[in-house]
Amino acid sequence: QVQLVESGGGLVQAGGSLRLSCAASGRTFSSYAMGWFRQAPGKEREFVAAINWSGGSTYYKDSMKGRFTISRDNAKNTVYLQMNSLKPEDTAVYYCAAQWSLAVVPGSRVYEYDYWGQGTQVTVSS
C-alpha cells in the first residue's frame, strides 16, 4: 500500500512557475514509477509526465516538453513537477500516481497506475 500526498498547487499568473511535490509513504518507493496527471473541469484525466523507478528515464506529453520537468528523490520518497511558462490552459487538478514497475520506460496511461493522490489545484490566470 502506498499513500500519496500532493502539495504546491495554487494561483499563478500566466508565464509564472510552480513546483508540485508528491510525498509517498512506505519503504518501497524506489520500486515504483511515478507519474503526474491532470484533470480540468469537464475533461478526462490526462497524462503530464512520468519518471521510472530510478529517475533515469522520464517521459512527457508533447505539449509539456520544455516547460515541465519531473524529478524524484528516492531518499525522501518524493516526486516533483517543476512547471514553468504556465498557461491558462494548464489550469487543472494535478494528481500524482504510483505504478509498481521496475521497467526502464514509465507508464503514461491512467490504468497503468496503482495508487493515486487526492490532487492539488493549479490555477493559471491570464
C-alpha positions as CSV (number, residue, x, y, z in Angstrom):
1,Q,0.0,0.0,0.0
2,V,1.3,3.4,-1.0
3,Q,-0.2,6.7,0.1
4,L,0.5,9.8,-1.9
5,V,0.0,13.4,-0.8
6,E,0.5,16.3,-3.3
7,S,1.3,19.8,-2.4
8,G,2.5,23.0,-4.1
9,G,-0.6,24.0,-6.1
10,G,-2.0,27.5,-6.2
11,L,-2.9,30.5,-8.2
12,V,-0.2,31.9,-10.6
13,Q,-0.2,34.4,-13.4
14,A,0.4,33.2,-17.0
15,G,4.1,32.9,-17.6
16,G,4.8,32.0,-13.9
17,S,6.1,28.9,-12.3
18,L,5.0,26.4,-9.7
19,R,6.7,23.3,-8.2
20,L,4.5,20.5,-7.2
21,S,5.6,17.9,-4.7
22,C,4.2,14.4,-4.0
23,A,5.2,12.7,-0.8
24,A,4.8,8.9,-0.7
25,S,4.5,6.6,2.3
26,G,6.1,3.2,2.6
27,R,9.6,1.8,2.2
28,T,9.3,0.6,-1.4
29,F,9.1,4.0,-3.1
30,S,12.1,3.2,-5.3
31,S,10.2,0.2,-6.8
32,Y,7.5,2.5,-8.3
33,A,7.5,4.5,-11.4
34,M,5.8,7.8,-10.7
35,G,3.5,9.9,-12.9
36,W,1.8,13.2,-12.9
37,F,-1.7,13.6,-14.5
38,R,-4.1,16.4,-14.6
39,Q,-7.9,16.9,-15.0
40,A,-9.6,20.1,-16.0
41,P,-13.4,20.6,-15.4
42,G,-15.4,18.6,-17.9
43,K,-12.4,16.8,-19.3
44,E,-10.8,13.4,-18.9
45,R,-7.7,12.9,-16.8
46,E,-4.7,13.3,-19.0
47,F,-1.0,12.3,-18.8
48,V,1.5,15.0,-18.0
49,A,4.8,13.4,-17.2
50,A,6.3,10.2,-15.7
51,I,9.6,9.0,-14.3
52,N,10.9,5.5,-13.9
53,W,11.9,3.9,-10.6
54,S,15.5,5.1,-10.6
55,G,14.9,8.5,-12.1
56,G,17.0,7.6,-15.1
57,S,14.1,7.7,-17.6
58,T,11.5,10.4,-18.0
59,Y,8.6,10.8,-20.4
60,Y,6.4,13.9,-21.1
61,K,3.3,14.7,-23.0
62,D,4.4,16.6,-26.1
63,S,2.8,19.9,-25.0
64,M,4.7,19.9,-21.7
65,K,8.1,19.2,-23.2
66,G,10.5,22.1,-22.4
67,R,8.1,23.6,-19.9
68,F,7.7,20.9,-17.3
69,T,10.3,18.8,-15.5
70,I,9.7,15.7,-13.4
71,S,12.2,14.5,-10.9
72,R,12.4,12.3,-7.9
73,D,14.3,11.9,-4.7
74,N,14.1,8.3,-3.5
75,A,15.8,9.1,-0.2
76,K,12.9,11.5,0.6
77,N,10.2,9.4,-1.0
78,T,9.2,12.4,-3.1
79,V,8.5,13.2,-6.7
80,Y,8.4,16.7,-8.1
81,L,6.9,18.5,-11.0
82,Q,8.5,21.8,-11.9
83,M,6.2,23.8,-14.1
84,N,7.5,26.9,-16.0
85,S,5.9,29.2,-18.5
86,L,2.5,28.3,-17.3
87,K,-0.5,29.0,-19.5
88,P,-4.2,29.4,-18.6
89,E,-4.9,26.0,-20.3
90,D,-2.7,24.4,-17.7
91,T,-5.4,25.1,-15.1
92,A,-6.5,21.7,-13.6
93,V,-6.3,19.5,-10.6
94,Y,-2.9,17.8,-10.7
95,Y,-2.6,14.2,-9.4
96,C,0.5,12.1,-8.7
97,A,0.3,8.4,-9.2
98,A,2.5,5.3,-8.5
99,Q,3.0,2.4,-10.8
100,W,4.6,-0.8,-9.4
101,S,7.2,-1.2,-12.1
102,L,11.0,-1.6,-12.5
103,A,10.7,-1.1,-16.2
104,V,13.0,1.4,-17.9
105,V,10.1,3.3,-19.5
106,P,7.4,4.5,-17.1
107,G,3.7,4.2,-18.0
108,S,1.7,7.1,-19.5
109,R,-1.9,5.7,-19.2
110,V,-4.3,6.1,-16.2
111,Y,-5.0,2.4,-16.0
112,E,-1.3,1.6,-15.6
113,Y,-1.1,3.3,-12.2
114,D,-1.9,1.6,-8.9
115,Y,-2.1,4.4,-6.4
116,W,-3.3,8.0,-6.6
117,G,-3.1,11.1,-4.5
118,Q,-6.0,13.4,-3.8
119,G,-4.9,16.1,-6.2
120,T,-3.8,19.7,-5.9
121,Q,-5.4,22.6,-7.7
122,V,-3.3,24.7,-10.1
123,T,-5.0,27.8,-11.5
124,V,-3.2,30.0,-14.1
125,S,-4.7,33.4,-14.6
126,S,-4.4,35.3,-17.9
